[in-house]
């Protein structure tokens, strides 16, 4: 998700909270990857915390794509609404 502009925030204030969520996910993924790196360690693959950490990482990537799609949808809706001739 790209940082919203001040104009976007004035029209769609929910983007501020969604951006904060995106930044928090970046930090969480970085820490989880640090403590649970992917690799060829067969013991780690059987560790429940390792499996859950990688599930969280995968879910964060999916959520990040959804946040970007939401922001793009808002942009498209604003552009479409702004170009419509009201008469």
N, C-alpha and C positions, 0 to 999 in steps of 0.2 A: 504494500500500500504506500503510495507516495504521500508526502506531507501535504495536508490540505492548505489551500491558500486562505488568507483572511476573508476573502470574498466568499469562498466555499463555506467557511465556518459560520459566516453570518447567515447563510441560507440553510445550511445543513449542519447544525451544531453537534449532532451525533458523531460526526467525523472526528471530533477531538477525542472522544472516548475510544472510538475504534482505533485511532492512531496510537493512543496510549496502550491499548491491548496489543497492537502489532509490535511496538517497541518492547513490551514486557515479554512477548513470545520470543523475540530475538534473543533476549538475555537468557530466558529459560532454555532455549534450544542450545545456545552456546555452552551453558554450564552442563547440561545433560550430555552433550557430545564430548565434553572434556572428561567427565567422570565415567562415561559409558561409550568409548569409541568403538566404531565398527572395526572389525578386523578378523583375523583368523584364529582367535582364541576360543577353542571349543568349550572351555569351562564357562566363559562369560555368556555364551549363547544359551546355556541352561539355567542361568541365574535369573530369577523372576524379576528383580529390579532392573536388570539389563533389558529384558524383553519389554517391560512396561515403559522404560525410558525411551526406547526406540518407537514404541507405539505413540507416545506423547509427541515425539519429534515428527513422526509422519502426520499425525493429526494437526500439529501446528502448521505444517506446510499446506495442508488442505484448507485450514482456516485462513491462512494468509492469502491463498488464491481467492477464496470467497470474499474476503474483505476488499481485495482489489476489484473483483467483479461488481461488488456493491457500489464502490466509488465510481467505477466506469458507468454503471447504470444511472446513477444520479447525474453524472455529467451529461449523458445522452438525454435524459429527461429534461434537464435544464436547457440544453441546446434546442431540443425539439419544441419545448414550450415557448422559448424566446423567439423562435422563427415563425411561429404560427400567426397568420394575419387574422385578427379578431373579427373582421367584418366581412 
